[in-house]
């Protein structure tokens, strides 16, 4: 009994209720640590031996942590010497059990997620013990312990328990400096989907015009991650997925049922969860805290840490807020980061793209700047086919990778009640050809020591600058995009695109290929100018996407 429970007398004559625990979860984390000691560094700042339910697991974790603090490796061989030679674990010796843990260790999306789940189960056990103590004290009234005093002790005990079991309170030495020589390469997984989505904690955007089939794509990606199935020909790291949406709930359910049937997931109990209501993540933290609590309840005991949360859409999650306001969008980003940090997961937000610019999100540049990954979705007219592209990914090699997907009808009803919805067929993701790489990347043929060209002289950017200058001179107006910013001459990005395409020589084999080359050149150039080099500013005002030169000394007079 801990000091927190001291005011109460335990009733040891009655059998205790079941204590929540997950032996397989403990085994998975210990196995991961034995295979890769870096896994311990992800949990050592909050997870303690007492959080494990199984006593032998407490001992193993304590020994591993001690060995690593001493600069030694924690392996089945090194741990074995510190365990009793006659130890029997379910009919296995210590050596056999350690070897089994290491041999059957599965790839962990992130050890931190497993550790948090173990700590959460320990907190629940402590709460049960405290509750039993409260009941025992209440059922045995004593003259020297009146009800007000008992209530005060209960309140104190609950507050102390809440503090002692808080993950944030358990994090010790979070800001401890690490020497350069002590920094080690993280051998853990870096992608949820190889080359397409990063592992958490991370913030992502999936952008595209309305009706561009973004939701279908995100649902399919979430189901593949939850089931551990390949996505667009790429390997996934299996983990729990929570999909949050309030748009067309009936349709969303039908889509998920169709995909579940098509992928053969019916009855498999995969860790995919739908929340058919949208929290307000643009104002304070009230809904954020409720959402986090509900997610914790949903994934408890599912056997997997949370890998991804999808918010569909960002606008629905920020009711009454101005997407052009960096302050309003900053609140949303902060709340999304809180979810990502809490669960060490990726938070992927569906968001509309501005008119005429398909590879960025509409509104404040703060969203694009905060994104660790961005998928851009472009639909082929009104057809059921669209193209997805990794338009941006930090610390990844996937930028420019694209794949196509097509909706396919699936019958989900019965003879009496026929119904249907769509599943998603994917092509394998393909990396861009060398001549389609973003202009921002340095040329592989660049001679050593040769000075790089200024941004406006790279790739198709000179044509873009000339096209913009022409539009600003002929049609530009003086605007003040931001209340506290300077006045600039701005023009319609659609007019700039028309002028750019007129000036750019595609050199295609036929009219169709020439048009395709011109469009790709425009997309690369506008992306490099706005996102890579920040040469241009953009903002949607009254339904018109404005663009202007970011540097005042380059403004046409």
N, C-alpha and C positions, 0 to 999 in steps of 0.2 A: 504494500500500500504506500503510495507516494504522500509527500507532505500536503499535497492539495486535498487529499481525502481525510486528513487528520481529524476534522471536527465530527466525523461520523463513525459509528461502530458497525463493522461488517457483520452481515447475517450469514455465517458460514454453514449453518445447518441446512440451508436450501440449495438445491443444485443451481449453478449459474446458467443463465441463458446462453445460447450460442454466441460465440464471439466471432465477428466478421474477420475473415482472413482469406488469403489466396496463396497456398503453398506453391503452386505452379508459377505465380508471378515472382515470388521470392527466388525460386530456383532459376527462373529466366534471368533475373538481374545478376545473381551470383555467377551463373555460367558466363554471362557476358563479361563480367569483371575478370574472371579467370582467363578468358580468351583474349581480352583486350583491356589492360589496366586503365586505359584512358576513360573507360566507362565509369570507374570509381570517382574520377575527378569531377564528373557531372553531378554527382549526388552527395559527395562528401561534405559539402557545406551546409547540408540540412538533414541528411538521413543519418540516424544513429542506430547502433545495434539493437537498442530496446524497441525499435519500431518493427522488427521482425517478429512474427508470431512463433515460429519454430525455434526453440532454444539453440539447436545446433547451427541454424542459420545465423543467429545472433553472434555466436562464437566465430564462425567463419568470416563474417563481415568485419568483426572487430580485428581479427588477425590480419586480414587483407589490408585494412586501413593502416594498421601499425607497421606492417612491412613496407608499404608505400611511403609512409612518413619517414622511414629510415633509409629510403632510397633503394629498396630492394624490390624485386619482382614478386607479385602475388600469383603463384601458379599452383596447380594441384600438388606438385612435388614440394614446394616450399610450405604450403599450408599443412600438408600431411604431418610434418614433424612436430607441429604444435597441438595436434589432436591426440586424444587417448588411443593407443594402439588397439585396444579391445573394443573400440566404439562400434556399435551396431546401429545402422540407419536402414530400417526396412529390409533387414537381411543382407545389407552391404557393409563392407568394411569402410573405414574412412577413405582409404585410397580409391576403392571402387566407386564410392559415392562422388568424390571430387572429380574423378575421371568421367563419370556419367554426366555430371553437370556441365563440364567443358565440352564433351563430345556432342551433347544434345542441345547446346546453346544455339538459339536462333538469332538471326540478325535483329538487333534492337533499333527501332527508328531513332530513339534517343533514350539513353539510360535515365535521364532526368524525369521523363514521363513515368517510367516504371517506379522510380524512387518516390515520386509524389503520390502514386497510388498506394504504395506500401505505407507511407507516412499517414495517408488519409485513413486507411484501415486501422492503423494503430490509434489514431485520434478517436475513431468510432468506438474502439474497445475501451479506451479510457473514459469516454462519455457514458458508456453502459455501466462501467464500474462505479462511477460517480453517482449515476442515477440510482443504482442499487443502494448505495450508501445513504442517499437522500431518503429513499423509501424506508429504509431501516430506522433512520433517526426519527422520521415522522410517525412511524407506527409505535414507537416506544417513547412516549412523552416522559420527560423528566422535570421535576420541580425546579432544578437549577438551569433549565434550558427552555425558557418560554418561546412561543411561536415567533415573535419579532426577532429574537436573537438567532433562532434557527434559520429564519428567512435571510438574515444578514449573512450568516455563514454560507448558506446556499449560494447567494449572489457572489460572494467573494470567491468561493470555490469554482464556480462556473467561469468567472472572469479570469482566474488564474489558469484554469484548464484551457480556455480559449487562447490565451497568450502563449502558454507553453507548447501548444500543438500547432500554432500558426507556422506555416512554411516560411513566411518572411522573418518571423522571430527566430526560427531555427537556422537561418542562414548566417553563419559566422564568417568573418573575414572576407566579406564579399569584395572589399576594396583593397585586399592585401596585394601589394605590388609583386609582380613576378619577374625575376631576373631574366635577362635575355637568354642566357644559356639554359634556363629551365623551361623555356617555351618549347612545346613539342607539337608535332604534326598530329592533327585530329584524324585518326584512321576511321572514324565512324562514317555512316552514310551522309552524303551531302545533298542528295536529291530524293524527293518523294516519287517523281517520275524522271527517270534518267534523262538529263539534258533539257527537261521541259519545266519542271517545278522544283524549287529548292526545299530542303527540309526546314522545319521551324526552329526557333521562332522567326517568323517572317511575315511581311505584309505584301499582298499581291493584288493586282487589278486584272480583270478580264473586260476589255472595252470593245465596243462595237455599236453600230447604229441600232435603233429600236427594231425589233423583229429580225435581228441578225442571227438568231438561234444560239445566243450565248448560254441560256439556261440549259438547253439540251446538252451542250458540250460539258458544262460544269457538272451536271448530274452524272453523265457517263464517267467523267474523270473521278468523281467522288466514289462511285460504285466500284470502279476498278481498284482504287486505293484501299477501300474497305475490304474488298474480297481478295486483294493481292494478285489481281489479274493484270496482264500487260495492257498498256494504253498506247495506241498509235505505234505499236511495234516496240515500245520501250518498257523496260522492267519497272515495276512499282515497289515501294516499300509499304507493306501492309500496316494499316493503323485505323483507328476509329475516325469516322467522318460525321460531322453535324452540318446539315443543310438547312439554313434559315431563310424562309421566304414568306411573303404575304401576298404575292401576285398570283392570281389564278390558281388558288389552292386545289380546286377540283381537277384542273388540268395538270397541275404538278403531280398530284397523286397518281393520275392515270399514266403519266410518263414514266414514273418510277415503277409502277406495276408492269408496264410494257418492257422496260429495260431489265427488271428483275426476272421476268419470264424468259426474255431473249438470251440473257447471260447464264441462265440455269442456276439462279441464286435462290429460288423459292425453297423455303424450309431450311436454308443453310445458316440462318441466324448470324449473318455477317454484321459487323459493328457499324452500320449506317443508320443515322437517325434524322428524321425530318421534324423541324419545329415550324408549324404552320402559322406563325405569328411573328411580326417584326418588332423587335425592341427599338426604342429610341436611343440610338448611340450618338446622337448629335447634341444632346443636352445632359450634362452632368453624368453621374454614375449610378443612378437608381436602377434603371433597366439593365445596365451592365452587370451589376451585382446579382440581380435576379437571374439573368441569363447564365452567368458563370455557375451559380448554384444548381440550376436545372441541368446544365451540361455535366457537372460533377456527378449528379445522381444518375444520369443516363448511362454514363460510361463506367460507373463503378461495377466491377465484377465482370466486365465484358472481355477481359483478358488482353486488351490492347490499350496503349496510351492514345490520346487524341492526336491525330495527324493533321487534320484540316477542318476548318470551319468556313463554310461558304455563306456570304451575306448577299442575298439576291432580292433587291438591288440596293446600292449605296443610297440612292435618292429616297427610297422607302425607309431606310434606317436613319435618315436625317430630316424628318418632317419639319417644314417651316424654315429650314436653313438655306442659306445662300451658297450654292456650290462654287461661286466665284470668290467667296470670302475665305482667305487663308485662315482666319480665326475660326470660322465655323467648321471648315474641313480639318483644321488642326485638332478640334475636339474629337471628331470621328476617328482620326488617325491615332490619337492618344488612347481612345477606348479599344480600338482594334489591336493596338500594341499590348494593351493590358491583357486581352484574351490570349494573344500569342505568347506573352511572357508567362502567364499563369499555367498554360498547358504545354508550353514549348512546341507550339504548332504553327502551321501556316494559316493565316486568315486571308481568304481570297474573296474579293468584292467584285460583283458584277456592276458595271458602270457604263453609261452611254458615252460615245465619242462625239466630239464636236462635228458640225457639218463641214464636209470637205477635208477633214483630217481624220483618217481612220485608225491611226496607230498611237493615239494617246487619249486620255480621258478628258472629258469636258470639264470646264470650270477651273478652279485654282491649280496652278502648277505645283502646289504643295502636295497634291495627291501623287502626281508623277514622280516628284522628288523623293517621296517616302517609300515608293514601291521597290521591293526587292525583285519582283518579277512582274512582267506585264504581257498578257496574251491579247492580241488584236484579232477580232473576228470580222470577216467580210463575207457577206452573203452574195451568191451569184444571182442577182436580180430577185425574182420571186420564186426561184427554184428551191427545192429542198436541200440544196448543196451549199456549203460554205467552206471557207478556208480560214484556218487558225494559224497565227504566226507568233513566235516568241519575239516580240519587238524589243524587249529589254529584260536582262537578268543579271543581277549583281553576282560576281564571283562564279560565273558559269560560262560554259562554252556554247550555250544553246542559242544565242541571239541570231535571229534570222531563220531559224529552223521552222518549217511549216508543214502542215498536213491538212488534208481535206476530210470532211465528214458529210454524210448524207443521211437524211431521215428516212426511215423505212417503217411502213405501217405494220402493226402487230395486233392481232385479235386478242382481247383480254376479257371479253364477256362470255356469256353462255348462250345456248340456243334460245332460251327464254328471254334473256336480256343481253342482246348483242352490244358489244362496245369495242372500241379500238383506240389505240394511241400510237405514238411513234417511238422507236428505238433509234440508236445512232450507229451507223457503220463508219469505221475509220480507215483511212489509208495510213501506211507507215510514215512516220515523221521523217522528213528529208532536210539535211543541212543545206544552206544556200551554196550555189556555185561560186567560185572565186570572183567572177565578174558581177555577182549580185550582192556581195558583201557590203555593209554600210561604208559610206565614204569616210567615216571617222577613223576607220582602222588604217594604220600605216601600211604602205605598200611593201610587199615582201622583197621587191627588187630595189628598195631604197639603199643607196650606197652608204657604208659606214662613214660617219663624220659629216655627211651632207646635211645641211640645215633643212628642217621640215618646212613645207609651205605654210603660210598663214592660213587660217581657217577659210577665209573667203576665196582662196585660190585652189581649194581642194575639190576634186570630183566635179559634181554638177552645181556646186554652190555659186560659182561666178554667174552662171545662167540664171539661177534663182535671184541673185542680188539685182541683176539687170532687169529681170521681170518685175520684181518688187518696186524698184525705183521708177520704172515706167508707170506702174499703177498708182504709186503715191503721187507722182507729178500730175497725172491726168485726172485721177479720181479721188485722191486722198483728202481727208479732212482732219482738222486738228481735234484730237480727243484727249481726254484725261481718263485713262483706263481705271486708275485707282484714285480714290479721294485724296490720299496723301502723297500721290506720285506726280511726276512732271507731265506736262502736256506734250503729246507726240503726234506726228502725222501718221495716220493709220489708214489701211485699205482693206477691202474685202478679199479674203483668202481665195475665194472662188475666181475672182478676176486675176489674181496672181497665178493661179494654177493654169488658167487659159493662156496667159501670156508665156508662162514657162513652157508649156507643151508646144506652143507655136514656135518658140526659139530652139527647142531641143531637137537634135537630129537623131532619130532612133536607129537608122541603118538596119531595119528589119528586112527579112526576106520577102515579106508580103505586108499588106496593110494591117492585118490582124497582129502579126508579131511586132510590127513597128509600133503599133498603139500600146501593146503590152510593155515594150521596153521603155516607152515614154512615161507610162504610168508608174512603173517601178522606179525610174529615175526621179520622178517627182516625190514619191514616197520617201526615198532615201534622203533626198536633199532637204525636204521640209523637216524630217526627223532630226537630221544632223544639225540644222540651223536652230531648231527650237530646243532640243533635248541634250545634244552632245556638246555643242559650243555655246549655246544660249546667245546666239547672234540676233534672234528675233524674239519678240514678245507676242503672245496671242491671248485673246479673250473674246468670249461670245457676249455680244451686247445687243439686246433687242432682236434676237434671232439671227444676227449676222456675226460670223466669225471674223474678227478683226486681226490684223497682223501689222507689226511695225518693227523698225530697226531698233534694237535694244540700246545701242550707243548713240548718244545725242549728237556726237560730232560726225556721224554718218547720215544724219537726217538730210534729205534733199531740201533745198531752199527754193 
